[in-house]
Amino acid sequence: MEKVKELPLKKVMLICSKGNLEDVYAALVMANGAVMEGIETKLFFTFFGLDAITRSKMDKLHTATVGNPAMRMPGGLPFPTLLGALPGVEAGVSSMMRKQMDALDMPPVSEFLELIVAGGGEIYACKLAADMFKLTKEDLWEDVSGIITVGDLYEMCAGERVQIIFT
């Protein structure tokens, strides 16, 4: 049987719906990689993912410590969920995570977004979520291309082959 040759990826749409540090960075790393590969890249932030593009919150994201089964303590032991509920633990873990990211020269969210936009990527906010959280364009990072509906999002995906990635 002859293999069908796949067309190269032309467009990617990443949807970020969570506002914790690790999920936002997953979307940013993938978007930046796509831009660097010359792939048309759009990021759509919805629900708590809007924190990543909200001026007052974007560089103050936290790591989820409660209900995160992948969270480990030094030495590899599971991180006790109850420990994550104690005052200051989430802030401490988030600070540790940021230090590790700094050691790898990972830029803060605002700078990462600047790199993506400078490379031709586009940033969008979900209208439903923005309305729900009472956010306006003025509340958002200056290079957000627009606050759009899900219908607008799907319209942008029309045409050439597009990969939609939900983080």
C-alpha positions in Angstrom: 0.0 0.0 0.0 1.4 3.4 -1.0 1.7 6.1 1.7 -0.2 9.3 1.1 2.1 12.3 1.4 0.7 14.8 3.8 0.7 18.5 3.0 3.0 20.6 5.2 1.3 22.4 8.0 0.4 26.0 6.9 -1.6 27.3 9.8 -1.9 26.6 13.5 -4.5 27.9 16.0 -3.7 27.4 19.6 -6.4 27.8 22.2 -5.4 28.5 25.8 -8.2 28.1 28.3 -6.2 27.9 31.5 -4.4 30.6 33.4 -1.9 28.7 35.4 1.8 29.2 34.6 2.5 25.8 33.1 -0.5 25.7 30.7 0.1 29.3 29.5 3.7 28.5 28.8 2.8 25.3 27.0 0.7 27.4 24.5 3.5 30.1 24.3 6.2 27.6 23.6 4.2 25.8 20.9 3.2 29.1 19.3 6.7 30.5 19.3 8.0 27.2 17.8 5.4 27.4 15.0 6.3 31.1 14.3 10.0 30.1 14.1 9.1 27.3 11.6 7.3 29.9 9.4 3.8 28.5 10.2 1.0 31.1 10.3 0.2 31.2 14.0 -2.8 32.5 15.9 -3.4 32.2 19.7 -6.9 32.4 21.1 -7.2 32.9 24.9 -10.5 32.0 26.6 -11.9 31.7 30.1 -9.0 31.7 32.7 -6.5 31.7 29.8 -7.4 35.4 29.5 -5.1 36.0 32.5 -2.1 35.5 30.2 -3.1 38.6 28.1 -4.6 40.7 30.9 -2.1 43.5 31.7 -2.6 43.3 35.4 -2.1 39.5 35.6 0.0 38.3 32.7 3.4 38.4 34.5 2.0 37.2 37.8 0.6 33.8 36.9 0.8 30.9 39.4 1.5 27.2 39.3 -1.5 25.0 40.2 -0.6 23.2 43.5 -4.0 21.8 44.4 -5.4 19.0 42.2 -2.2 18.7 40.1 -1.3 15.0 40.0 1.9 15.6 38.1 3.2 17.9 40.9 6.3 16.4 42.6 8.4 17.5 45.5 12.2 17.5 45.3 13.3 13.9 45.3 10.3 12.9 43.1 7.8 12.2 45.9 4.2 13.2 45.0 3.2 16.7 46.2 0.4 16.3 48.9 -2.7 18.1 47.7 -3.4 19.4 51.3 0.0 21.0 51.4 -0.9 23.1 48.3 -3.8 24.6 50.2 -1.6 26.1 52.9 -1.1 29.9 52.8 2.0 30.8 50.8 2.7 27.4 49.3 1.3 28.2 45.9 3.3 31.5 45.8 6.5 29.6 46.9 6.0 26.9 44.3 5.3 29.5 41.6 8.4 31.4 42.5 10.5 28.3 42.3 9.0 27.5 38.9 9.8 31.0 37.7 13.4 30.7 38.9 13.8 27.4 37.0 12.4 29.0 33.9 14.7 32.0 34.3 17.6 29.6 34.5 16.6 28.3 31.1 16.3 31.9 29.7 12.5 31.6 29.3 11.1 35.1 29.0 8.2 36.4 31.1 4.8 36.1 29.5 4.7 39.6 28.2 8.1 39.2 26.4 7.1 35.8 25.1 4.0 37.4 23.5 6.2 40.1 22.0 8.4 37.5 20.4 5.5 35.7 18.9 3.9 38.9 17.5 7.3 40.1 16.2 7.5 36.8 14.3 4.1 37.3 12.7 1.9 35.5 15.2 -1.5 37.0 16.2 -3.2 37.1 19.6 -6.9 37.0 20.2 -9.3 37.1 23.2 -12.6 35.3 23.4 -15.5 37.7 23.4 -17.7 35.5 25.6 -15.1 35.1 28.2 -14.1 38.7 28.1 -17.7 39.7 28.5 -18.1 37.2 31.4 -15.1 38.7 33.2 -16.0 42.2 32.2 -12.7 42.8 30.4 -12.3 45.4 27.6 -9.6 45.8 25.0 -8.0 48.4 27.4 -7.6 45.7 30.1 -5.7 43.5 27.7 -2.1 43.5 26.5 -1.6 46.2 23.8 -0.8 43.8 20.9 -4.0 41.7 21.2 -5.4 41.8 17.7 -9.0 41.7 18.8 -11.7 40.3 21.0 -13.5 37.8 18.7 -16.3 35.3 18.8 -15.9 31.5 18.4 -17.5 32.0 14.9 -14.8 34.5 14.0 -12.2 32.0 15.2 -13.5 29.2 13.0 -13.8 31.7 10.0 -10.0 32.4 10.5 -9.4 28.7 10.3 -11.1 28.4 6.9 -9.1 27.7 3.7 -5.8 26.1 3.9 -5.1 23.1 6.2 -5.2 24.3 9.8 -4.2 22.5 12.9 -6.2 23.5 16.0 -4.5 22.8 19.3 -6.3 23.1 22.6 -3.9 23.5 25.6 
